[in-house]
């Protein structure tokens, strides 16, 4: 994070701003470079990386660096891993609060605005605040340089950078200005969550939900906990006690590996529980309610997605011979149906390495999930290419080691396939496995299993580099995240609305950068998609998110290989070949 360049001090910066007052906006270009500050009791360095071309353009990109002695955070708060990640998220929130959450000042365009990428409820790796091994803190933010029309407002700029910014740094990035109990809560909570998640595999579990967790959210657009919600209480038969490094023993419900059904009436909390499990691949901030809800880190939520594109996906485990000579083992379409899109999502998740699938019947294709006995009698097996998931779900676990957690309120046919059945009753879980199995035995002859052949490992695919084109018009590289669920890449718009575990637009930005890096280094028409994902994630593990970008960026957030794969798989221009077709 350190810079080796000629520096100037805050007094010279004020003099410069006074000199260019009233000049054309481009005079602000002289701000580029490094400036040393020692104001508001906090020495720091300001680095101006990019100056906006006019007051209506994207704000200028800047960084501040605070040395370890000035920052003063104890070493235990930034040990590598979950503690450091939590501290960075906490400091980003403090910086955002002190900056007024990006409010504008008087003047044209973005004048007077200071803003930093603000974390949400999930604690993700981020580039907006970095803490290195020595405790040096770097915050990356944007600032709208003040203007009247397109003329420099030097006095307002001096107030913004030489008085307001030092105050923000002093209040947000020094340990003595922080609430030590809050810092400890953030770092300990993240470390405990990591310990709980690590314990899953050793216990043979797919997920864990602590007693007292608050799962309901305020609304579909507000991820904060719902006030007055019923705290989670595990059923005795599924209750376990796990040890954490800070909170000590924690009790809660362990979801066993295998096939787990979540059943119950409408509005009793089935989908709320599954949604919490989907987000359990991430750590959460203190007070979120889901701090001790953890899930297998490879868990993938899949759903039907009418109209999506697929590129050479092997659907043969779930889709038999298709009419009109469509190749079910190398399925390509620009408008998949509900059943074929859900089958593709599962196969793509297997290709990326998932060990746990999360499925909600509300977002699934009915004909993919189940064919009851009466429908089997009416529509002959040879006339129905879809091999329903109910006839593959046990094989996935027994042959491929992939568990499934499934919300199912409309069909009891899954009772006979489930290892564990949890009923949600007024937001409280009840273990009804025994009752469900008894019902399944009583109705054993209602339908015929339609399994044909093994559930093989997902067939490997090799992306072709010329099908991943970031060019747009005269620009060699063009991409823009329009939000968490839409990425404009080159001439294409990638729809990510069905990728339920994307939680932050910063993840979408980082995924775009990862696709570009993959295209430049690894997508060569010879490596498989799985190999490309492995190399990209190794780059991030070794060099952080900065490894993806050629310049310091303050708006990237950590992502998983599964969401990266999902974006590539939804790029409509993507073309692939089979490994055996790779030239020798």
RAURRA-V235904 format. One record per backbone hydrogen bond with DSSP energy under -0.5 kcal/mol. CO is the residue of the C=O (numbers start at 1). NH is the residue of the N-H. If there is no record, write none. Layout:
# RAURRA-V235904
co:CO nh:NH
co:CO nh:NH
This chain:
# RAURRA-V235904
co:3 nh:5
co:6 nh:34
co:8 nh:36
co:9 nh:13
co:10 nh:14
co:11 nh:15
co:12 nh:16
co:13 nh:17
co:14 nh:18
co:15 nh:19
co:16 nh:20
co:17 nh:21
co:18 nh:21
co:20 nh:23
co:23 nh:152
co:24 nh:27
co:25 nh:28
co:26 nh:29
co:27 nh:30
co:28 nh:31
co:29 nh:32
co:33 nh:48
co:34 nh:8
co:35 nh:46
co:36 nh:10
co:37 nh:44
co:39 nh:42
co:42 nh:39
co:44 nh:37
co:45 nh:47
co:45 nh:65
co:46 nh:35
co:46 nh:48
co:47 nh:49
co:47 nh:63
co:48 nh:33
co:50 nh:52
co:50 nh:61
co:54 nh:57
co:55 nh:110
co:60 nh:143
co:61 nh:49
co:61 nh:50
co:62 nh:141
co:63 nh:47
co:64 nh:139
co:65 nh:45
co:65 nh:67
co:66 nh:137
co:67 nh:71
co:68 nh:72
co:71 nh:175
co:74 nh:77
co:75 nh:78
co:79 nh:84
co:81 nh:85
co:82 nh:86
co:83 nh:87
co:84 nh:88
co:85 nh:89
co:86 nh:90
co:87 nh:91
co:88 nh:92
co:89 nh:93
co:90 nh:94
co:91 nh:95
co:92 nh:96
co:93 nh:97
co:94 nh:98
co:95 nh:99
co:96 nh:101
co:97 nh:100
co:100 nh:103
co:103 nh:114
co:108 nh:111
co:110 nh:113
co:111 nh:105
co:113 nh:144
co:114 nh:102
co:115 nh:142
co:117 nh:119
co:121 nh:285
co:122 nh:124
co:123 nh:283
co:125 nh:558
co:128 nh:140
co:130 nh:138
co:132 nh:135
co:136 nh:132
co:137 nh:66
co:138 nh:130
co:139 nh:64
co:141 nh:62
co:142 nh:115
co:143 nh:60
co:143 nh:145
co:144 nh:112
co:146 nh:153
co:147 nh:108
co:147 nh:149
co:148 nh:150
co:148 nh:151
co:150 nh:25
co:151 nh:148
co:152 nh:22
co:152 nh:154
co:153 nh:157
co:154 nh:158
co:155 nh:159
co:156 nh:160
co:157 nh:161
co:158 nh:162
co:158 nh:163
co:159 nh:163
co:159 nh:164
co:160 nh:165
co:163 nh:167
co:164 nh:168
co:165 nh:169
co:166 nh:170
co:167 nh:171
co:168 nh:172
co:169 nh:173
co:174 nh:177
co:174 nh:178
co:175 nh:178
co:178 nh:180
co:179 nh:183
co:180 nh:184
co:181 nh:185
co:182 nh:186
co:183 nh:187
co:184 nh:188
co:185 nh:189
co:186 nh:190
co:187 nh:191
co:188 nh:192
co:189 nh:193
co:190 nh:194
co:191 nh:195
co:192 nh:196
co:193 nh:197
co:194 nh:198
co:195 nh:199
co:196 nh:200
co:197 nh:200
co:197 nh:201
co:198 nh:202
co:199 nh:203
co:200 nh:203
co:200 nh:204
co:200 nh:205
co:201 nh:204
co:204 nh:257
co:206 nh:296
co:207 nh:255
co:208 nh:294
co:209 nh:253
co:210 nh:213
co:213 nh:215
co:213 nh:232
co:216 nh:226
co:219 nh:222
co:222 nh:218
co:222 nh:219
co:224 nh:218
co:226 nh:229
co:232 nh:212
co:233 nh:429
co:235 nh:238
co:235 nh:239
co:236 nh:239
co:238 nh:254
co:240 nh:252
co:242 nh:250
co:244 nh:248
co:248 nh:244
co:250 nh:242
co:251 nh:211
co:252 nh:240
co:252 nh:254
co:253 nh:209
co:253 nh:255
co:254 nh:256
co:255 nh:206
co:255 nh:207
co:258 nh:260
co:258 nh:404
co:259 nh:419
co:259 nh:420
co:260 nh:406
co:261 nh:263
co:261 nh:422
co:262 nh:408
co:263 nh:424
co:265 nh:268
co:268 nh:427
co:269 nh:273
co:270 nh:274
co:271 nh:275
co:272 nh:276
co:273 nh:277
co:274 nh:278
co:275 nh:279
co:276 nh:280
co:278 nh:281
co:279 nh:282
co:280 nh:295
co:283 nh:123
co:285 nh:288
co:289 nh:214
co:290 nh:293
co:292 nh:210
co:292 nh:294
co:294 nh:208
co:296 nh:299
co:300 nh:302
co:300 nh:358
co:305 nh:308
co:308 nh:336
co:310 nh:333
co:313 nh:315
co:313 nh:331
co:315 nh:318
co:315 nh:319
co:318 nh:387
co:322 nh:325
co:323 nh:326
co:326 nh:322
co:326 nh:328
co:327 nh:330
co:328 nh:315
co:331 nh:313
co:333 nh:310
co:336 nh:307
co:337 nh:341
co:338 nh:342
co:339 nh:343
co:340 nh:344
co:341 nh:345
co:342 nh:346
co:343 nh:347
co:344 nh:348
co:345 nh:349
co:346 nh:350
co:347 nh:351
co:348 nh:352
co:349 nh:353
co:349 nh:354
co:350 nh:353
co:355 nh:403
co:356 nh:300
co:357 nh:405
co:358 nh:302
co:359 nh:407
co:360 nh:363
co:361 nh:364
co:363 nh:304
co:364 nh:366
co:365 nh:368
co:365 nh:369
co:366 nh:370
co:368 nh:389
co:369 nh:390
co:372 nh:376
co:373 nh:377
co:374 nh:378
co:375 nh:379
co:378 nh:380
co:380 nh:383
co:381 nh:384
co:383 nh:385
co:385 nh:320
co:386 nh:388
co:388 nh:391
co:389 nh:392
co:389 nh:393
co:392 nh:396
co:393 nh:397
co:394 nh:398
co:395 nh:399
co:395 nh:400
co:396 nh:400
co:396 nh:402
co:397 nh:401
co:401 nh:403
co:403 nh:357
co:404 nh:260
co:404 nh:406
co:405 nh:359
co:406 nh:262
co:406 nh:408
co:407 nh:361
co:411 nh:414
co:412 nh:415
co:413 nh:416
co:414 nh:417
co:414 nh:418
co:415 nh:418
co:420 nh:261
co:421 nh:423
co:421 nh:432
co:422 nh:263
co:423 nh:425
co:423 nh:430
co:425 nh:428
co:428 nh:425
co:430 nh:423
co:430 nh:432
co:432 nh:436
co:433 nh:437
co:434 nh:438
co:435 nh:439
co:436 nh:440
co:437 nh:441
co:438 nh:442
co:439 nh:443
co:441 nh:444
co:443 nh:446
co:454 nh:456
co:460 nh:579
co:461 nh:463
co:461 nh:529
co:462 nh:577
co:463 nh:525
co:464 nh:467
co:465 nh:468
co:467 nh:469
co:468 nh:470
co:470 nh:478
co:470 nh:490
co:472 nh:475
co:475 nh:472
co:478 nh:490
co:480 nh:482
co:480 nh:488
co:483 nh:486
co:485 nh:496
co:486 nh:482
co:486 nh:483
co:487 nh:489
co:487 nh:494
co:488 nh:480
co:489 nh:492
co:492 nh:489
co:492 nh:494
co:493 nh:495
co:494 nh:487
co:494 nh:496
co:496 nh:499
co:498 nh:500
co:499 nh:502
co:501 nh:503
co:504 nh:507
co:504 nh:508
co:505 nh:509
co:506 nh:510
co:506 nh:557
co:507 nh:511
co:508 nh:512
co:509 nh:513
co:510 nh:514
co:511 nh:515
co:512 nh:516
co:513 nh:517
co:514 nh:518
co:515 nh:519
co:516 nh:520
co:517 nh:521
co:518 nh:522
co:518 nh:523
co:522 nh:524
co:528 nh:532
co:529 nh:533
co:530 nh:534
co:531 nh:535
co:532 nh:536
co:533 nh:537
co:534 nh:538
co:535 nh:539
co:536 nh:540
co:537 nh:541
co:538 nh:542
co:539 nh:543
co:540 nh:544
co:544 nh:547
co:545 nh:548
co:546 nh:549
co:556 nh:127
co:560 nh:564
co:561 nh:565
co:562 nh:566
co:563 nh:567
co:564 nh:568
co:565 nh:569
co:566 nh:570
co:567 nh:570
co:568 nh:571
co:570 nh:572
co:571 nh:574
co:575 nh:464
co:577 nh:462
co:578 nh:581
co:579 nh:582
